[in-house]
């Protein structure tokens, strides 16, 4: 292939350079960690407060960076990238490595459970439940409810017995940041009423500190027949507010 028809810099070449850089950097970093550990021992670097470990890590980072550069340039050279295109290809390959690394880190972070309050007790979701229209005051006496999220399920607890109007109060702890929160209320009829809570993933705004509007269930699950039903017009309603650490 002559100089006129030789490929200069294609996406495939840049991708090959990025892959070569990742492989070269990883291999060199591992080798650098072992070499750094051996060098730290030979130089009698103190292990107090992790001194030897930090020394070995520094060596691994430097050797890994050199390996990444060498791997990138070797892959581009293998793809017949020459001259000024080699320098440009190296820059673009490093940019691709940075983009892939940032996307991977973002995906990893998105799938991690994010605790609402890492330095203390979790916020509490205060709840009030009122029975169906015309139901007696003790209609909720045997009812149980729990909070279901994509991160965990949390049992909820009643404060006391229903008051004179039949309303019963309780609470449940909010551990994780999530946009998926369902409150499931199960009564003596073995029907689970499902309420989708209208809360932000991190409900610290002042509007969540005041009582919400009364809310009816979105679905009713008849557990005895395992059938999902549409709620009746007079289903039990809930309202809620968040109590917890200050903003």
N, C-alpha and C positions, 0 to 999 in steps of 0.2 A: 504494500500500500504506500503510495507516494505522499509527500507532504501536503499536496493540494486536496487529496481525498481523505486524509487522516482525520478521524473525528476529534473535535476540539474539546468540548465539555457538554456532556448530555446529562439528563436527570439520572439515568442509570449509572453513569460514572460517579456522580456526586453521592448517590445512595451507596454504591460500592465503597467509596471513600469513607462514608460515615460508618458503615459496618466494619470496615477494616480498622477504623479508629477505635470503635467500641471494643472489638476483640483485642486489639493491641494494647489499649489502655487497661483493660481488665487483667490480661495476662501479666503485663508489666507491673501493675499495682500489687498483685498477689506476690510476685517475685520480690518486689521492693519491700513489702511488709516483712518477709522472711529475712531478706538481706539487712533491713533496718534493725530487726531484732538481734541478729548476729553482730552487727556493728555496734549496737548499744552495749551488748555484753562485752565486746572486745575493748570498747572505750570506757568501760566501767561507769556508764550513765546510771545515775541513781534511779531506783524504782520508786522512791518516795513520791507520793502524790501523783503517780502515773507518769513520771518523767521519762522512763524508758519507753513506755507505750506511746507517748506523744512524739518522741524522737523517731520511733519506727513508723508511726503514721505519717510524719512529715516526709520521710524518705519514700514511703509508698506513694504519696501524692506526687512528689517530684518525678519519680520513675514512671508512675502511671501516666502523667501528662506527656512525658517524652515518648512513651510507648504509644500513646494515642496519636501523637503527631507522626511518628514513624509508620504506624499502621495505616493512617489515612493516606500519606504520601505514597506508600508502597502499593496500596490498592489502586490509587489513581494512576500510578506508573504502569501497573499491570493492565489498566484499561487504556493504555497508550495516550495518556494525557501528558503533554510536554510543555516546556517553556513557561511563559507567563500564565498559561492555562492551568498549570500545576499549582501555582500560588493561589489563583482564583478558586480552583476546585477545592483546595485545602480549606480556604475560608468558608466556602459554601457547605462543605462537609461538616465543619465544626458548627455552623449555624444549624444544620439539620440535627446534629447530635444534641445541641442545646434544646431544640424544639421537641425532639422525642423525649428527652429527659424531663423537660417541664411538663409535657403531657402525661407522662407516666407518673410523675410525682403528684400531679393534680388528680389523676384517677385514683391513685392510692389514698390520697387524703380524703377524697369524696366518699370512699367506702369505709373509712374509719368511723367508729362511734364517737360522737362529739358530746362530751359531758357539758351540761348547762353551767354547772358551778363546780369547778375543780378544786376550790379552796374551802369548801364548807358544805353545809346541808343542801340538798336539792330544793328547788322551789316546790311549793305545794299548789295543786289545783283544787281550790275549794269548790264544792258542788252542792247544788240543791236539786232535789227531785220531787216533783209533785205528781200524784197519781192521776189516773183517768178521771174525767169529769164524773162526779157523783160517786166515786169510789170511797169506801170508808177510810178513816184515818190510819188504820193499821194495814192498809193494802200493801204497803212497802215494808212491813215488818220483817218478812222473810226474804226480801229481795237482796241480791248480791250484784256487785258490779266491779269491773276491772278496766284498766286502760290497756289497749293493745296498740303497739306501734310496730314499725318495721325493724326496730332495734330490740325491743323487749316487751314483755307483758308485766304489768304491775297490778297487784290487788289493791282495791280501794277499800276504805274503812268508813263506817258510819260514825258520826259524832255521838248521836243519841237517838232516841225513839222519835217517831213522827210527832210534830206539834199538832195543835188543835185543828189547823187547816189541812193536815195530811201531808205537809211538806217535810221531807227528811233531808238532813244535811250530812255531808261527808267530805272526804278529801282523798287525794292520790298524789304520790310523788312524781315529779317530772325529772327524769334523769338525763335524757338525751335530746339534742337538737334534731328535730325531724319535722317534716311537713305532713307526716302520716300519723294521725292520732285518732283512734276510735274508742269511744266509751261504750261498753257492752253491759247492759242491765238485764239481769235474769231474775224472773219472779217465780212464784210457786206454780205457775202454769207451764213452766219449762220453756218459756219463750224468751229468746234473747233479742232485746231491742238495741239496735246499733245506731249510735249517734256519731256523726263526723264532727270533731271539734274544729271550730274556726279560729285556730291559733297559728301564729307564725312559728317558724322553726325555733327561733329564740324569742319567746314571748315576754320581753322586758319593757315594751312600750307602755306608757301610762294607761292606754285604753284597755289593756288586758288586766289592769288592777281593779277595774270596776266590773260589776255584774253584767254579764252578757244578756241578750234577750232570751226569753224562754224558747227552747228549741225542741222540735219533735223529732222522733227517730226517722232515719232515712229508709231503714229496712227492718223487718222482723223475721228472725230465724226460729221456726218451730223445730226445736231440737228433737221432739218425740217422733216427728215424721221426716226430719231433715229436709224441710221445705222452706225456701226463702219467700216471704210474703211482703206485700205492700202494707205499710202501716195504716191502721184505722184512723178516722178523724179525731178520736179522743184518746190517743195514746199518752202515756206518761211523758212529761216534758222535763227538760233539765235546763239549768243555767249555771254559769261557772265564772270564776275569776282566779287570777294567779296571785299568790302571795309568796314572796321569797326574798332573796338578797337584793339590795338596792342596785340601780343601774350603774 
